[in-house]
């Protein structure tokens, strides 16, 4: 089969969030399609009505677009629910050809015959020739002998003995197809040639391959990529770990950093490098070079990646990237807590934000943050009428608050308000009190910004302005005198 005929698919279920594992699968499929000039199909597996909502499908599409896979990059979205007729037709074909049979056994029946609650299905209905009827499941007739070999670009040739694969259900008692059958029929109907998905689906592969062959089709090329694990080497779980891509997006991870990092989970570009342009990844990535071992999703490393990408932005692009955290869109804290997603409104009034003021400090902030959301606590003092001083920071800095009176007088006397003169003035005051610059500036920083750490102090004071700086210093001096 020529590369130009390659068709891959990304087939998420609309569950209300976009798992980072799904994000990696999307990128892997997208890269393979782009490399070969093939096609990426977006299929929404929406047959579970209780877990499928249109807004969740829209959320998937938005998350894909954020990652850089837009509507022009894929065919679809195609809805699995619209292929119900094909599913039913395939089930009937398998029954008519003797590759499937109806079964009325309950789980209790199977347990009673075996005497074990853990027993698998025993093939009891194989020779009963039951007809279709309400409540009767359709089971695939697994071959009694031989092996099923899954030719996998990542894992080699996993081999499964057919006798160890029970006659599995392909359609429920109400006639609806189970995942195994629907998935295969969809892939066949959509002409999928390569199935690239996570390792957790490997146990399904021999059953699905048997279905492909029983329906008269050549199975696809398989590639089961390593599962993502946390620091305890446990599979990432939405009940335990932060796995929603939207949460990372709303914390201020850049899409480019996320793309780069996800592609390195099980694969590495040439040379001793990790941070590489997407064009390099598209050129060098090969499925058969993916490591089969579980891949550690290291949030600390991802954050470090993100910091590198932030610092690599032009100042203009950095200002634009920060805009959602500074000027919208916003949700309330309560809405974010309920949904888990969204950017919370900053603590200042919307009309207090001055883009020119932010542009003045943007180069200073860009080198100090690892997440775009961190921009708010770094610059909030510029847009608030008053700042609330962190109690612990003030308790420590106030030990040297005796300098504030002289600092105020020195700052009031400055002929021009600029960072260099502010620094010189504070240095002089500090020396008069027997304090080095670091000690002398501590109460000034907390008084003006509310925190003990932040942007370079004197540049910040220059941007904040004479009047606002002096007002805050006077308030802190009064507090220290109480």
C-alpha positions as a Python dict, from the first residue, in 0.01 Angstrom:
ca = {
    (1, 'X'): (0, 0, 0),
    (2, 'X'): (146, 339, -97),
    (3, 'X'): (201, 610, 160),
    (4, 'X'): (-50, 836, -17),
    (5, 'X'): (-326, 587, 67),
    (6, 'X'): (-265, 607, 442),
    (7, 'X'): (-575, 689, 642),
    (8, 'X'): (-553, 721, 1019),
    (9, 'X'): (-820, 816, 1268),
    (10, 'X'): (-859, 995, 1596),
    (11, 'X'): (-1168, 859, 1769),
    (12, 'X'): (-1239, 1021, 2108),
    (13, 'X'): (-1554, 981, 2313),
    (14, 'X'): (-1716, 1312, 2415),
    (15, 'X'): (-1676, 1287, 2791),
    (16, 'X'): (-1651, 1652, 2889),
    (17, 'X'): (-1271, 1681, 2894),
    (18, 'X'): (-978, 1624, 2662),
    (19, 'X'): (-733, 1378, 2819),
    (20, 'X'): (-362, 1447, 2765),
    (21, 'X'): (-334, 1087, 2647),
    (22, 'X'): (-588, 1166, 2377),
    (23, 'X'): (-387, 1475, 2290),
    (24, 'X'): (-78, 1262, 2231),
    (25, 'X'): (-275, 1011, 2019),
    (26, 'X'): (-411, 1300, 1813),
    (27, 'X'): (-62, 1437, 1749),
    (28, 'X'): (82, 1098, 1659),
    (29, 'X'): (-196, 1032, 1409),
    (30, 'X'): (-171, 1383, 1271),
    (31, 'X'): (205, 1358, 1216),
    (32, 'X'): (175, 1023, 1038),
    (33, 'X'): (-96, 1162, 811),
    (34, 'X'): (101, 1477, 729),
    (35, 'X'): (426, 1292, 667),
    (36, 'X'): (265, 1061, 414),
    (37, 'X'): (27, 1304, 251),
    (38, 'X'): (-248, 1081, 387),
    (39, 'X'): (-571, 1161, 570),
    (40, 'X'): (-659, 1205, 935),
    (41, 'X'): (-1021, 1120, 1012),
    (42, 'X'): (-1190, 1266, 1319),
    (43, 'X'): (-1454, 1023, 1444),
    (44, 'X'): (-1661, 1104, 1752),
    (45, 'X'): (-1762, 781, 1926),
    (46, 'X'): (-2094, 909, 2056),
    (47, 'X'): (-2306, 595, 2082),
    (48, 'X'): (-2326, 625, 2462),
    (49, 'X'): (-2604, 882, 2478),
    (50, 'X'): (-2561, 946, 2851),
    (51, 'X'): (-2196, 1040, 2803),
    (52, 'X'): (-2233, 1233, 2478),
    (53, 'X'): (-2333, 1596, 2447),
    (54, 'X'): (-2291, 1830, 2149),
    (55, 'X'): (-2104, 2084, 2361),
    (56, 'X'): (-1852, 1816, 2457),
    (57, 'X'): (-1789, 1742, 2090),
    (58, 'X'): (-1738, 2114, 2036),
    (59, 'X'): (-1493, 2108, 2325),
    (60, 'X'): (-1294, 1832, 2154),
    (61, 'X'): (-1274, 2037, 1836),
    (62, 'X'): (-1162, 2346, 2028),
    (63, 'X'): (-894, 2149, 2211),
    (64, 'X'): (-771, 2003, 1882),
    (65, 'X'): (-753, 2350, 1729),
    (66, 'X'): (-556, 2477, 2029),
    (67, 'X'): (-303, 2198, 1970),
    (68, 'X'): (-271, 2308, 1610),
    (69, 'X'): (-496, 2050, 1441),
    (70, 'X'): (-770, 2257, 1280),
    (71, 'X'): (-1066, 2178, 1053),
    (72, 'X'): (-846, 2186, 742),
    (73, 'X'): (-624, 1915, 886),
    (74, 'X'): (-879, 1635, 911),
    (75, 'X'): (-1185, 1478, 755),
    (76, 'X'): (-1494, 1505, 970),
    (77, 'X'): (-1609, 1512, 1236),
    (78, 'X'): (-1787, 1187, 1159),
    (79, 'X'): (-2029, 1059, 1423),
    (80, 'X'): (-2025, 691, 1513),
    (81, 'X'): (-2399, 706, 1583),
    (82, 'X'): (-2463, 778, 1215),
    (83, 'X'): (-2318, 439, 1118),
    (84, 'X'): (-2572, 229, 1310),
    (85, 'X'): (-2700, 70, 989),
    (86, 'X'): (-2348, -43, 898),
    (87, 'X'): (-2303, -192, 1245),
    (88, 'X'): (-2627, -389, 1218),
    (89, 'X'): (-2540, -506, 867),
    (90, 'X'): (-2201, -637, 985),
    (91, 'X'): (-2358, -818, 1280),
    (92, 'X'): (-2606, -990, 1047),
    (93, 'X'): (-2326, -1084, 807),
    (94, 'X'): (-2128, -1248, 1086),
    (95, 'X'): (-2435, -1442, 1199),
    (96, 'X'): (-2531, -1551, 846),
    (97, 'X'): (-2178, -1677, 774),
    (98, 'X'): (-2162, -1873, 1099),
    (99, 'X'): (-1898, -1649, 1251),
    (100, 'X'): (-2135, -1541, 1529),
    (101, 'X'): (-2424, -1695, 1721),
    (102, 'X'): (-2694, -1584, 1962),
    (103, 'X'): (-2667, -1656, 2332),
    (104, 'X'): (-2923, -1620, 2611),
    (105, 'X'): (-2686, -1703, 2898),
    (106, 'X'): (-2671, -1463, 3188),
    (107, 'X'): (-2363, -1403, 3398),
    (108, 'X'): (-2531, -1604, 3674),
    (109, 'X'): (-2580, -1896, 3435),
    (110, 'X'): (-2212, -1902, 3346),
    (111, 'X'): (-2107, -1882, 3710),
    (112, 'X'): (-2346, -2159, 3809),
    (113, 'X'): (-2208, -2395, 3542),
    (114, 'X'): (-1847, -2326, 3633),
    (115, 'X'): (-1884, -2285, 4006),
    (116, 'X'): (-1666, -1974, 3991),
    (117, 'X'): (-1757, -1609, 3983),
    (118, 'X'): (-1444, -1541, 3779),
    (119, 'X'): (-1509, -1787, 3498),
    (120, 'X'): (-1521, -1666, 3141),
    (121, 'X'): (-1786, -1767, 2894),
    (122, 'X'): (-1784, -2142, 2824),
    (123, 'X'): (-1934, -2153, 2473),
    (124, 'X'): (-2258, -2310, 2599),
    (125, 'X'): (-2475, -2166, 2319),
    (126, 'X'): (-2236, -2242, 2032),
    (127, 'X'): (-2437, -2538, 1906),
    (128, 'X'): (-2786, -2439, 2019),
    (129, 'X'): (-2870, -2257, 1694),
    (130, 'X'): (-3066, -1985, 1868),
    (131, 'X'): (-3238, -1727, 1653),
    (132, 'X'): (-3229, -1357, 1718),
    (133, 'X'): (-3462, -1256, 1997),
    (134, 'X'): (-3497, -982, 2251),
    (135, 'X'): (-3248, -1032, 2533),
    (136, 'X'): (-3016, -1258, 2332),
    (137, 'X'): (-2662, -1129, 2283),
    (138, 'X'): (-2466, -1199, 1966),
    (139, 'X'): (-2129, -1362, 2029),
    (140, 'X'): (-1833, -1397, 1794),
    (141, 'X'): (-1730, -1756, 1732),
    (142, 'X'): (-1357, -1745, 1810),
    (143, 'X'): (-1149, -2010, 1628),
    (144, 'X'): (-1076, -2310, 1848),
    (145, 'X'): (-719, -2349, 1731),
    (146, 'X'): (-428, -2144, 1607),
    (147, 'X'): (-294, -1806, 1697),
    (148, 'X'): (-373, -1446, 1618),
    (149, 'X'): (-61, -1242, 1550),
    (150, 'X'): (-92, -866, 1578),
    (151, 'X'): (169, -701, 1357),
    (152, 'X'): (251, -391, 1557),
    (153, 'X'): (493, -116, 1453),
    (154, 'X'): (575, -40, 1817),
    (155, 'X'): (552, -382, 1988),
    (156, 'X'): (664, -621, 1720),
    (157, 'X'): (433, -923, 1685),
    (158, 'X'): (231, -988, 2001),
    (159, 'X'): (82, -1336, 1966),
    (160, 'X'): (-244, -1454, 2122),
    (161, 'X'): (-363, -1814, 2141),
    (162, 'X'): (-716, -1830, 2006),
    (163, 'X'): (-823, -2089, 2261),
    (164, 'X'): (-762, -1832, 2532),
    (165, 'X'): (-993, -1577, 2369),
    (166, 'X'): (-1351, -1641, 2478),
    (167, 'X'): (-1647, -1603, 2242),
    (168, 'X'): (-1691, -1234, 2305),
    (169, 'X'): (-2013, -1036, 2270),
    (170, 'X'): (-2038, -814, 1963),
    (171, 'X'): (-2402, -705, 2000),
    (172, 'X'): (-2607, -667, 2316),
    (173, 'X'): (-2942, -823, 2391),
    (174, 'X'): (-3116, -511, 2256),
    (175, 'X'): (-2928, -539, 1928),
    (176, 'X'): (-2690, -248, 1984),
    (177, 'X'): (-2326, -315, 1892),
    (178, 'X'): (-2054, -317, 2155),
    (179, 'X'): (-1740, -111, 2114),
    (180, 'X'): (-1539, -391, 1951),
    (181, 'X'): (-1775, -436, 1658),
    (182, 'X'): (-1865, -71, 1609),
    (183, 'X'): (-1499, 27, 1615),
    (184, 'X'): (-1403, -227, 1351),
    (185, 'X'): (-1699, -153, 1125),
    (186, 'X'): (-1628, 219, 1144),
    (187, 'X'): (-1263, 165, 1055),
    (188, 'X'): (-1358, -60, 764),
    (189, 'X'): (-1624, 181, 637),
    (190, 'X'): (-1392, 480, 665),
    (191, 'X'): (-1102, 302, 495),
    (192, 'X'): (-866, 326, 791),
    (193, 'X'): (-528, 172, 710),
    (194, 'X'): (-334, 242, 1032),
    (195, 'X'): (-468, 226, 1387),
    (196, 'X'): (-242, 427, 1617),
    (197, 'X'): (-362, 424, 1976),
    (198, 'X'): (-254, 371, 2337),
    (199, 'X'): (-124, 44, 2474),
    (200, 'X'): (-434, -3, 2690),
    (201, 'X'): (-622, -105, 2376),
    (202, 'X'): (-378, -385, 2287),
    (203, 'X'): (-590, -659, 2455),
    (204, 'X'): (-870, -566, 2214),
    (205, 'X'): (-645, -593, 1908),
    (206, 'X'): (-664, -973, 1854),
    (207, 'X'): (-1043, -967, 1883),
    (208, 'X'): (-1070, -675, 1645),
    (209, 'X'): (-828, -838, 1402),
    (210, 'X'): (-1044, -1152, 1403),
    (211, 'X'): (-1345, -934, 1326),
    (212, 'X'): (-1165, -760, 1039),
    (213, 'X'): (-1079, -1096, 887),
    (214, 'X'): (-1425, -1245, 947),
    (215, 'X'): (-1581, -950, 766),
    (216, 'X'): (-1354, -1020, 470),
    (217, 'X'): (-1106, -736, 511),
    (218, 'X'): (-734, -708, 560),
    (219, 'X'): (-657, -585, 914),
    (220, 'X'): (-496, -243, 952),
    (221, 'X'): (-138, -175, 1049),
    (222, 'X'): (-134, -154, 1428),
    (223, 'X'): (73, 74, 1651),
    (224, 'X'): (9, 63, 2025),
    (225, 'X'): (201, 344, 2188),
    (226, 'X'): (312, 341, 2554),
    (227, 'X'): (67, 441, 2825),
    (228, 'X'): (128, 760, 3020),
    (229, 'X'): (209, 717, 3389),
    (230, 'X'): (251, 950, 3686),
    (231, 'X'): (550, 984, 3919),
    (232, 'X'): (445, 662, 4097),
    (233, 'X'): (445, 482, 3762),
    (234, 'X'): (67, 446, 3781),
    (235, 'X'): (-142, 491, 3470),
    (236, 'X'): (-273, 847, 3453),
    (237, 'X'): (-623, 863, 3597),
    (238, 'X'): (-870, 1150, 3583),
    (239, 'X'): (-978, 1058, 3936),
    (240, 'X'): (-626, 1099, 4072),
    (241, 'X'): (-413, 1303, 3830),
    (242, 'X'): (-446, 1628, 3643),
    (243, 'X'): (-514, 1495, 3295),
    (244, 'X'): (-748, 1747, 3128),
    (245, 'X'): (-572, 1935, 2848),
    (246, 'X'): (-804, 2229, 2914),
    (247, 'X'): (-664, 2268, 3264),
    (248, 'X'): (-310, 2296, 3130),
    (249, 'X'): (-426, 2543, 2866),
    (250, 'X'): (-598, 2759, 3129),
    (251, 'X'): (-290, 2756, 3353),
    (252, 'X'): (-95, 2908, 3069),
    (253, 'X'): (87, 2626, 2897),
    (254, 'X'): (166, 2716, 2538),
    (255, 'X'): (32, 2484, 2273),
    (256, 'X'): (376, 2461, 2109),
    (257, 'X'): (535, 2349, 2436),
    (258, 'X'): (261, 2094, 2498),
    (259, 'X'): (297, 1954, 2143),
    (260, 'X'): (672, 1925, 2173),
    (261, 'X'): (657, 1758, 2514),
    (262, 'X'): (383, 1509, 2427),
    (263, 'X'): (570, 1391, 2120),
    (264, 'X'): (875, 1309, 2335),
    (265, 'X'): (682, 1063, 2550),
    (266, 'X'): (830, 745, 2405),
    (267, 'X'): (1027, 902, 2119),
    (268, 'X'): (1325, 1133, 2079),
    (269, 'X'): (1451, 1348, 1789),
    (270, 'X'): (1802, 1313, 1659),
    (271, 'X'): (2092, 1457, 1853),
    (272, 'X'): (2112, 1553, 2217),
    (273, 'X'): (1810, 1782, 2218),
    (274, 'X'): (1452, 1783, 2333),
    (275, 'X'): (1312, 2126, 2252),
    (276, 'X'): (1279, 2124, 1874),
    (277, 'X'): (1057, 2299, 1620),
    (278, 'X'): (743, 2118, 1510),
    (279, 'X'): (883, 2104, 1156),
    (280, 'X'): (1169, 1886, 1285),
    (281, 'X'): (926, 1654, 1463),
    (282, 'X'): (717, 1617, 1149),
    (283, 'X'): (1027, 1536, 947),
    (284, 'X'): (1199, 1296, 1188),
    (285, 'X'): (922, 1112, 1372),
    (286, 'X'): (888, 740, 1299),
    (287, 'X'): (641, 506, 1462),
    (288, 'X'): (885, 217, 1460),
    (289, 'X'): (1123, 425, 1673),
    (290, 'X'): (872, 467, 1956),
    (291, 'X'): (977, 299, 2280),
    (292, 'X'): (723, 51, 2414),
    (293, 'X'): (794, 122, 2784),
    (294, 'X'): (545, 331, 2984),
    (295, 'X'): (612, 704, 2949),
    (296, 'X'): (633, 932, 3253),
    (297, 'X'): (415, 1240, 3216),
    (298, 'X'): (635, 1473, 3418),
    (299, 'X'): (451, 1799, 3492),
    (300, 'X'): (768, 1961, 3628),
    (301, 'X'): (952, 1889, 3305),
    (302, 'X'): (656, 2009, 3100),
    (303, 'X'): (657, 2333, 3300),
    (304, 'X'): (1029, 2376, 3233),
    (305, 'X'): (960, 2323, 2863),
    (306, 'X'): (688, 2585, 2882),
    (307, 'X'): (921, 2838, 3043),
    (308, 'X'): (1168, 2788, 2759),
    (309, 'X'): (896, 2843, 2501),
    (310, 'X'): (771, 3156, 2682),
    (311, 'X'): (1119, 3306, 2688),
    (312, 'X'): (1162, 3230, 2318),
    (313, 'X'): (858, 3443, 2223),
    (314, 'X'): (903, 3790, 2087),
    (315, 'X'): (785, 4054, 2334),
    (316, 'X'): (493, 4132, 2108),
    (317, 'X'): (387, 3765, 2097),
    (318, 'X'): (432, 3739, 2474),
    (319, 'X'): (201, 4036, 2530),
    (320, 'X'): (-58, 3879, 2302),
    (321, 'X'): (-26, 3539, 2472),
    (322, 'X'): (-88, 3696, 2815),
    (323, 'X'): (-401, 3881, 2703),
    (324, 'X'): (-657, 3613, 2805),
    (325, 'X'): (-533, 3631, 3167),
    (326, 'X'): (-528, 4011, 3172),
    (327, 'X'): (-831, 4121, 2970),
    (328, 'X'): (-1049, 3812, 2911),
    (329, 'X'): (-1225, 3583, 2847),
    (330, 'X'): (-1301, 3513, 3212),
    (331, 'X'): (-1510, 3288, 3431),
    (332, 'X'): (-1589, 3335, 3797),
    (333, 'X'): (-1395, 3139, 4055),
    (334, 'X'): (-1712, 2944, 4129),
    (335, 'X'): (-1764, 2850, 3764),
    (336, 'X'): (-1403, 2738, 3732),
    (337, 'X'): (-1431, 2526, 4046),
    (338, 'X'): (-1744, 2360, 3910),
    (339, 'X'): (-1621, 2292, 3558),
    (340, 'X'): (-1249, 2261, 3624),
    (341, 'X'): (-1178, 2477, 3319),
    (342, 'X'): (-1164, 2844, 3240),
    (343, 'X'): (-948, 3146, 3315),
    (344, 'X'): (-1047, 3322, 3636),
    (345, 'X'): (-1101, 3698, 3624),
    (346, 'X'): (-803, 3896, 3756),
    (347, 'X'): (-841, 4092, 4080),
    (348, 'X'): (-855, 4440, 3922),
    (349, 'X'): (-1145, 4624, 3762),
    (350, 'X'): (-1150, 4588, 3385),
    (351, 'X'): (-1112, 4963, 3327),
    (352, 'X'): (-801, 4969, 3548),
    (353, 'X'): (-597, 4762, 3306),
    (354, 'X'): (-361, 4969, 3091),
    (355, 'X'): (-201, 4781, 2800),
    (356, 'X'): (76, 5040, 2772),
    (357, 'X'): (171, 4984, 3136),
    (358, 'X'): (182, 4609, 3086),
    (359, 'X'): (386, 4647, 2768),
    (360, 'X'): (644, 4841, 2970),
    (361, 'X'): (700, 4554, 3217),
    (362, 'X'): (636, 4263, 2979),
    (363, 'X'): (1007, 4206, 2900),
    (364, 'X'): (1078, 4188, 3274),
    (365, 'X'): (797, 3942, 3339),
    (366, 'X'): (872, 3722, 3040),
    (367, 'X'): (1198, 3596, 3187),
    (368, 'X'): (1044, 3511, 3524),
    (369, 'X'): (735, 3303, 3462),
    (370, 'X'): (689, 2941, 3365),
    (371, 'X'): (313, 2964, 3307),
    (372, 'X'): (116, 3246, 3150),
    (373, 'X'): (-127, 3244, 3444),
    (374, 'X'): (163, 3353, 3665),
    (375, 'X'): (153, 3691, 3493),
    (376, 'X'): (-137, 3806, 3714),
    (377, 'X'): (38, 3794, 4055),
    (378, 'X'): (348, 3945, 3895),
    (379, 'X'): (175, 4258, 3763),
    (380, 'X'): (-142, 4298, 3971),
    (381, 'X'): (16, 4575, 4181),
    (382, 'X'): (20, 4793, 3869),
    (383, 'X'): (-357, 4781, 3821),
    (384, 'X'): (-491, 4774, 4176),
    (385, 'X'): (-574, 5091, 4370),
    (386, 'X'): (-432, 4935, 4684),
    (387, 'X'): (-243, 4613, 4744),
    (388, 'X'): (-300, 4366, 5021),
    (389, 'X'): (34, 4283, 5173),
    (390, 'X'): (113, 3918, 5228),
    (391, 'X'): (120, 3881, 5606),
    (392, 'X'): (425, 3654, 5624),
    (393, 'X'): (622, 3871, 5382),
    (394, 'X'): (542, 4189, 5574),
    (395, 'X'): (623, 4028, 5909),
    (396, 'X'): (972, 3956, 5784),
    (397, 'X'): (1028, 4279, 5590),
    (398, 'X'): (886, 4507, 5860),
    (399, 'X'): (1193, 4440, 6077),
    (400, 'X'): (1371, 4693, 5857),
    (401, 'X'): (1070, 4920, 5805),
    (402, 'X'): (1253, 5198, 5993),
    (403, 'X'): (1402, 5297, 5659),
    (404, 'X'): (1066, 5383, 5506),
    (405, 'X'): (1053, 5740, 5634),
    (406, 'X'): (1391, 5825, 5483),
    (407, 'X'): (1306, 5635, 5164),
    (408, 'X'): (990, 5842, 5123),
    (409, 'X'): (1185, 6164, 5171),
    (410, 'X'): (1456, 6052, 4926),
    (411, 'X'): (1207, 5947, 4664),
    (412, 'X'): (1009, 6271, 4700),
    (413, 'X'): (1324, 6468, 4632),
    (414, 'X'): (1420, 6288, 4312),
    (415, 'X'): (1430, 6530, 4015),
    (416, 'X'): (1337, 6251, 3773),
    (417, 'X'): (1155, 5927, 3841),
    (418, 'X'): (1358, 5650, 3682),
    (419, 'X'): (1491, 5311, 3789),
    (420, 'X'): (1854, 5413, 3818),
    (421, 'X'): (1787, 5713, 4041),
    (422, 'X'): (1545, 5513, 4253),
    (423, 'X'): (1809, 5246, 4308),
    (424, 'X'): (2076, 5501, 4396),
    (425, 'X'): (1847, 5675, 4643),
    (426, 'X'): (1751, 5353, 4819),
    (427, 'X'): (2112, 5237, 4829),
    (428, 'X'): (2210, 5564, 5001),
    (429, 'X'): (1929, 5536, 5256),
    (430, 'X'): (2016, 5173, 5326),
    (431, 'X'): (2383, 5255, 5388),
    (432, 'X'): (2280, 5527, 5632),
    (433, 'X'): (2089, 5264, 5828),
    (434, 'X'): (2364, 5005, 5804),
    (435, 'X'): (2167, 4791, 5559),
    (436, 'X'): (2273, 4638, 5232),
    (437, 'X'): (2049, 4698, 4934),
    (438, 'X'): (1869, 4364, 4965),
    (439, 'X'): (1763, 4436, 5323),
    (440, 'X'): (1671, 4798, 5253),
    (441, 'X'): (1453, 4718, 4956),
    (442, 'X'): (1257, 4437, 5126),
    (443, 'X'): (1003, 4660, 5307),
    (444, 'X'): (975, 4881, 4999),
    (445, 'X'): (894, 4585, 4776),
    (446, 'X'): (630, 4440, 5010),
    (447, 'X'): (475, 4785, 5067),
    (448, 'X'): (443, 4854, 4696),
    (449, 'X'): (370, 4508, 4546),
    (450, 'X'): (234, 4316, 4846),
    (451, 'X'): (491, 4039, 4802),
    (452, 'X'): (852, 3967, 4883),
    (453, 'X'): (936, 3844, 4533),
    (454, 'X'): (841, 3970, 4190),
    (455, 'X'): (964, 4179, 3901),
    (456, 'X'): (1280, 4390, 3931),
    (457, 'X'): (1190, 4646, 4196),
    (458, 'X'): (1320, 4972, 4058),
    (459, 'X'): (1188, 4920, 3706),
    (460, 'X'): (853, 4834, 3865),
    (461, 'X'): (852, 5154, 4069),
    (462, 'X'): (934, 5356, 3759),
    (463, 'X'): (633, 5215, 3578),
    (464, 'X'): (403, 5242, 3881),
    (465, 'X'): (479, 5613, 3909),
    (466, 'X'): (579, 5857, 4181),
    (467, 'X'): (238, 5927, 4333),
    (468, 'X'): (117, 5569, 4367),
    (469, 'X'): (454, 5449, 4496),
    (470, 'X'): (471, 5718, 4764),
    (471, 'X'): (111, 5660, 4872),
    (472, 'X'): (183, 5291, 4935),
    (473, 'X'): (508, 5363, 5114),
    (474, 'X'): (333, 5612, 5344),
    (475, 'X'): (61, 5356, 5425),
    (476, 'X'): (324, 5096, 5509),
    (477, 'X'): (518, 5343, 5724),
    (478, 'X'): (204, 5418, 5923),
    (479, 'X'): (140, 5045, 5966),
    (480, 'X'): (495, 4992, 6088),
    (481, 'X'): (457, 5272, 6340),
    (482, 'X'): (145, 5120, 6498),
}
